[in-house]
């Protein structure tokens, strides 16, 4: 936690920088629904959310909130052991380590006692904490089972204040138009908080059953706010949802409305009497499209020749601007995925985090030194750097 106003202002300036670039690099349009459901500043609460897109999930939540609100979040513990400088940086930006049995084993779980104490201290000081109850990210628009870890943390915070102050858990859900491409639309829905104070007495008598019941209710509320395609046959169902077989695909509508329409399409698909045959045909069609390297939506669009000609002329005219913008945007777009694991959900997280934290600051310094120190073009260097954001978006 911050110990001085100077530290707070330094962090807010850095957070504003991250937010500025993040909102231009990753997000095209943001929809935040139900912001009035968040408890007032200073109240004690956790933010719970489905987990689909690794590091972009907490970033999108944090940047949807007021800049002055200091928010903490849990992150997998193994990233804190890469290097001491990285550990210090992660703690500074508000991340806390979560040790998991599947990664750190039973011995590692003992470290969670310290994390629980740190979380209780922050929550009782009025700082929200973001937790993803699935304890890991999914590979698409579906919801994995929840652990009771979040509810356990919340009651630990309640015990730390002597069960005198209410602790709340706010169910939220988010949705991305696209996981792996930049400039995507994003929806974050915020539901009504679950107050734990009415459960304090029962918790002290039957803690495990109370935690299971609240976790079950929390999952139901989050599930009701998100697009759920189901884990079974996911790739085929998602392929059909994004194809012209879904009548909503070619319609221009805001993402929240599109999400609701897509859910109706998925529900109708699931209940169709020929579901199994449809899935088999979808699998074959998807495989053929991938082998041919074609996109059905591109074919279905059928633009008029005048439109094609106009876009061709425009692209030729903008070619010099495109070439100039390759520094550093081309590097920031191409380099991070080279470090990516096979998990596709890491792609945009690598792009976003590495670009914001390392590549953009580094290339800004290089640009300033080369243009300024070598050629004496100091003001041209400043203009070029300031133009990075509009040319990126």
BELZIZI-V454085 format. One line per field, one symbol per residue. psi: psi as a letter, one per 40 degrees, with the letter a starting at -180 (. if undefined). burial: 1 if it has 24 or more other ideal C-beta (glycine too) atoms within 12 Angstrom, else 0. A space follows every 10 residues. Layout:
BEGIN
psi->???
burial->???
END
This chain:
BEGIN
psi->iieidddddd dddddddddd ddedddhdhh hhhfdeehii heihiihiii hdfbdddddd ddeeiidehh iiiiihddee ediddddddd ddefiihhhi dedeaddddd eddddddddd dddeeehihh iheefiiafa gihiiiiedd dddddddddd effdihhihh hiiihhdhde iifiihhhhh ihihhedeed dddedgdddd dddddddddd dddeeihhei dhfddddddd deiedheede hhiidddddd dddddddddd ehdfdddddd dddddddddd defihddddd dgiidddddd dddddddedd ddddedhedd ddddddedei aehdeedddd dddddddddd dddddddddd ddddeegddd ddddddeddd dd.
burial->0000000000 1000100111 1111111001 1111001110 0011111111 1111111111 1111100011 1111111011 0000000001 1011111111 0000000000 1100110111 0111011111 1111111111 1111011111 1111111111 0000111111 1111111111 0111111111 1011011011 0010001001 1001101110 1110111111 0011111111 1110110110 0000110111 0110110011 0000000110 0100010000 0000010000 0000000000 0000000000 0000001110 1110011000 0000111111 1111111011 0011001100 0000000000 1001100110 110
END
